[in-house]
């Protein structure tokens, strides 16, 4: 294993540890969950709007 790869792996391991158990880890997990829910809501809302416009355009005649 190359020294740079080993160093990068150790840094990644340390960052993961801090993310899981460091200061603010609970808030970070909560923020990620909220962001995921917001993204899903926006996607579904956009899909519903596009479907509604398509239905309206087809039935407009």
C-alpha positions as a printed Julia matrix, in Angstrom:
61×3 Matrix{Float64}:
   0.0    0.0     0.0
   1.28   3.4    -0.95
   2.05   5.85    1.89
  -0.38   8.41    0.46
  -3.17   5.83    0.26
  -2.52   4.73    3.83
  -2.52   8.34    5.01
  -5.78   9.04    3.16
  -7.37   5.92    4.65
  -6.39   6.97    8.18
  -7.7   10.49    7.63
 -11.0    9.09    6.31
 -11.25   6.78    9.33
 -10.64   9.71   11.7
 -13.21  11.88    9.91
 -15.78   9.09   10.13
 -15.1    8.68   13.86
 -15.53  12.42   14.46
 -18.72  12.45   12.37
 -20.18   9.55   14.35
 -19.13  10.57   17.87
 -17.87  14.14   17.73
 -19.45  17.38   18.79
 -22.64  18.02   16.9
 -22.95  14.48   15.55
 -26.6   14.25   16.64
 -27.41  17.54   14.95
 -25.57  16.44   11.8
 -27.54  13.19   11.62
 -30.78  15.08   12.17
 -29.89  17.64    9.48
 -29.07  14.87    6.99
 -32.39  13.15    7.69
 -34.32  16.41    7.32
 -32.5   17.25    4.08
 -33.31  13.81    2.68
 -37.0   14.29    3.53
 -37.06  17.78    2.01
 -35.44  16.51   -1.19
 -37.97  13.68   -1.47
 -40.87  16.08   -0.87
 -39.64  18.52   -3.52
 -39.15  15.7    -6.02
 -42.62  14.26   -5.42
 -44.2   17.7    -5.52
 -42.54  18.43   -8.85
 -43.67  15.08  -10.21
 -47.26  15.78   -9.16
 -47.15  19.23  -10.76
 -45.82  17.85  -14.04
 -48.45  15.12  -14.05
 -51.18  17.66  -13.3
 -50.05  19.93  -16.14
 -49.94  16.96  -18.53
 -53.45  15.86  -17.55
 -54.75  19.42  -17.84
 -53.15  19.83  -21.29
 -54.61  16.55  -22.55
 -58.13  17.28  -21.28
 -58.17  20.94  -22.32
 -59.82  20.23  -25.65
